[in-house]
């Protein structure tokens, strides 16, 4: 197993505004429980904020990594030898590929709050997946890591 010359790792974290929304969920729970007293109100604030924060954190904990001779994107692990050309998608192209250009057989690691993406062809004839759509904040760097990590 050959290690990639340009290792890559990215966590698709939720935006900061989601953490503010998590706090606002806690405030709304506190207001709902306000008629029952101070302790239930504080419990609602803490509990509502905690539940909303856990939900935001779990959604934003997906990672994309190039490790050795594999691409690991969320739950998927794909050998680099099974991947073809990588196409960097700007905001407009990324929106097109996740809407009207999308193939239902494609693997989508989609985070709507990340405007750019990378589309990678799957060249394995045994795999019915035509391409991978990966939301990423650094598509050029990921494409370079895929290129340098491929076996010759």
Beta strands, then each sheet from edge to edge (+ up, - down):
strand 1: 8-11
strand 2: 63-67
strand 3: 70-73
strand 4: 76-79
strand 5: 83-89
strand 6: 107-109
strand 7: 117-122
strand 8: 131-135
sheet 1: 1+ 2- 3+ 4-
sheet 2: 5+ 7- 8+ 6+
end
